[in-house]
Amino acid sequence: MENTSAIRPVHRAVRPLAGRKRGTAKPVKERTAGMHRNGFLNHAFQPVWGIAFNDWQKAEQEFFISVENLCKLYGWTKPDVSGLSFPENIREAYNKVTEQQTRNFDLQVKIGQDKQHACCMTTLKSFDTGNHLFYIPVRPVWKMRDIQAERPRYQLFIALFAYLYQVAGVPFFNEPGTVDSNYDTIKNWLEEVDGDEDEEDVIYRNQQVNELKILEQAGNILQPEIQKQFQLKDLERLCLKYQNKQGADKYLTELVTEFIKLIKDYPKRALRESMYYEDEPEDNNTIYWEQYISFYWSGEDRLAKMLFRMINDEFQEMGYQEEPVTMQWFDRPQEKPCHVFDFEPRILSLIDRLSEILNDYDYEELNE
């Protein structure tokens, strides 16, 4: 099988997600409802000149202390702006520091503000998500639901879905957002009867309409199941039960074991917590994280080609992408750069592997 299309900003080449076919159809320009950006990075990154401070002298002092700490760590030249007054001195010092950063380091240097910091230098580093659509197919799990022999595997997948939905925060495919809106668009297209259709086209259109009906039914039934309170002990119990079953898929048990390790290391960590994009473009030119990490119906059904073409056409026109970011403050001396990603590469890799297993099941069932 080929892989599903991946997306990425600034006209990069499309790269595939494991186990999926390359997409080829234009999604709506809507954000996912209920999601808010900037998780733990709930800070302002913006020029401070022109902003009124309660204590501008304290803000100025904090800024230049942080400049000194930053320059000392990276061996940069501390800018001399002694002839300038506030806030021009901050503007000039910031420009001189960022000139050194762009020549030498793959970092963003920003002025950060939050409840604890009025005006402090920070460094930010992004994690490259690799041009992927991290889409988790639901149809293969729906197929297992009423097959008694598949019950242990079905329960295991539902427990994984519950973790990804409740804790990690992956949006379900029938919730307002890119995936749901695209399925609605497809539905509207299919309702526009074309009088020039031949018999074969009519049959295919009816099959697509029927797939949408199944999709809607499955979403209404499965979502309440993954909304039941997630408990790690339940996932461990179900994994052990499935592992002891004759004919158990060792790749699935290995995957679930890795998920269990991740959850123990980060019991409450959500994907949105490290997602950040600095600016809010007026033309809505940003791909937000919940648009490329999501549950969806299937990559093997009669809707997939249209769905992926729509997503690709839209995303490839975007200039920016919201990605995981780590941040280091310089309000005090720092011994070393501290930009380590652990949770994000682990969970995205596990989502990729989970999707591959489900896609293979979906494909095999389709071609039996």
Secondary structure as the mmCIF struct_conf table of DSSP 4:
data_model
#
loop_
_struct_conf.conf_type_id
_struct_conf.id
_struct_conf.beg_label_comp_id
_struct_conf.beg_label_asym_id
_struct_conf.beg_label_seq_id
_struct_conf.end_label_comp_id
_struct_conf.end_label_asym_id
_struct_conf.end_label_seq_id
STRN STRN1 THR A 4 THR A 4
BEND BEND1 PRO A 9 PRO A 9
TURN_TY1_P TURN_TY1_P1 VAL A 10 HIS A 11
HELX_LH_PP_P HELX_LH_PP_P1 ARG A 12 VAL A 14
HELX_LH_PP_P HELX_LH_PP_P2 PRO A 16 PRO A 16
STRN STRN2 LEU A 17 LEU A 17
TURN_TY1_P TURN_TY1_P2 ALA A 18 GLY A 19
STRN STRN3 LYS A 21 LYS A 21
HELX_LH_PP_P HELX_LH_PP_P3 ARG A 22 GLY A 23
HELX_LH_PP_P HELX_LH_PP_P4 ARG A 31 THR A 32
TURN_TY1_P TURN_TY1_P3 ALA A 33 GLY A 34
BEND BEND2 ARG A 37 ARG A 37
BEND BEND3 GLY A 39 PHE A 40
STRN STRN4 ALA A 44 PHE A 45
BEND BEND4 GLN A 46 GLN A 46
TURN_TY1_P TURN_TY1_P4 TRP A 49 GLY A 50
TURN_TY1_P TURN_TY1_P5 ASN A 54 ASP A 55
HELX_RH_AL_P HELX_RH_AL_P1 TRP A 56 TYR A 74
TURN_TY1_P TURN_TY1_P6 GLY A 75 GLY A 75
HELX_LH_PP_P HELX_LH_PP_P5 TRP A 76 PRO A 79
TURN_TY1_P TURN_TY1_P7 SER A 82 GLY A 83
TURN_TY1_P TURN_TY1_P8 PHE A 86 PRO A 87
HELX_RH_AL_P HELX_RH_AL_P2 GLU A 88 ASN A 104
BEND BEND5 ASP A 106 ASP A 106
STRN STRN5 GLN A 108 GLN A 113
BEND BEND6 ASP A 114 GLN A 116
BEND BEND7 ALA A 118 CYS A 119
STRN STRN6 CYS A 120 SER A 126
HELX_LH_PP_P HELX_LH_PP_P6 PHE A 127 ASP A 128
TURN_TY1_P TURN_TY1_P9 GLY A 130 ASN A 131
STRN STRN7 PHE A 134 PRO A 137
HELX_RH_AL_P HELX_RH_AL_P3 ARG A 139 MET A 144
TURN_TY1_P TURN_TY1_P10 ARG A 145 ASP A 146
HELX_RH_3T_P HELX_RH_3T_P1 GLN A 148 GLU A 150
HELX_RH_AL_P HELX_RH_AL_P4 ARG A 151 GLN A 166
TURN_TY1_P TURN_TY1_P11 VAL A 167 VAL A 167
BEND BEND8 ALA A 168 ALA A 168
HELX_LH_PP_P HELX_LH_PP_P7 VAL A 170 PHE A 172
TURN_TY1_P TURN_TY1_P12 PHE A 173 ASN A 174
BEND BEND9 GLU A 175 GLU A 175
TURN_TY1_P TURN_TY1_P13 PRO A 176 GLY A 177
HELX_RH_AL_P HELX_RH_AL_P5 THR A 178 GLU A 191
BEND BEND10 GLU A 192 GLU A 192
TURN_TY1_P TURN_TY1_P14 GLY A 195 ASP A 196
HELX_RH_AL_P HELX_RH_AL_P6 GLU A 199 ILE A 226
TURN_TY1_P TURN_TY1_P15 GLN A 227 GLN A 227
BEND BEND11 LYS A 228 LYS A 228
HELX_LH_PP_P HELX_LH_PP_P8 GLN A 229 PHE A 230
HELX_RH_AL_P HELX_RH_AL_P7 LEU A 232 GLN A 243
TURN_TY1_P TURN_TY1_P16 ASN A 244 ASN A 244
BEND BEND12 LYS A 245 LYS A 245
TURN_TY1_P TURN_TY1_P17 GLN A 246 GLY A 247
HELX_RH_AL_P HELX_RH_AL_P8 LYS A 250 ASP A 265
BEND BEND13 TYR A 266 TYR A 266
TURN_TY1_P TURN_TY1_P18 PRO A 267 LYS A 268
HELX_RH_3T_P HELX_RH_3T_P2 LEU A 271 SER A 274
STRN STRN8 MET A 275 TYR A 276
BEND BEND14 GLU A 278 GLU A 278
TURN_TY1_P TURN_TY1_P19 GLU A 282 ASP A 283
STRN STRN9 THR A 286 ILE A 287
HELX_RH_AL_P HELX_RH_AL_P9 TRP A 289 TYR A 292
STRN STRN10 ILE A 293 TYR A 296
BEND BEND15 TRP A 297 TRP A 297
BEND BEND16 GLY A 299 ASP A 301
TURN_TY1_P TURN_TY1_P20 ARG A 302 LEU A 303
HELX_RH_AL_P HELX_RH_AL_P10 ALA A 304 PHE A 315
TURN_TY1_P TURN_TY1_P21 GLN A 316 GLU A 317
STRN STRN11 TYR A 320 GLN A 321
STRN STRN12 GLU A 323 TRP A 329
BEND BEND17 ASP A 331 ARG A 332
BEND BEND18 GLU A 335 LYS A 336
HELX_RH_AL_P HELX_RH_AL_P11 PHE A 343 LEU A 366
TURN_TY1_P TURN_TY1_P22 ASN A 367 ASN A 367
#
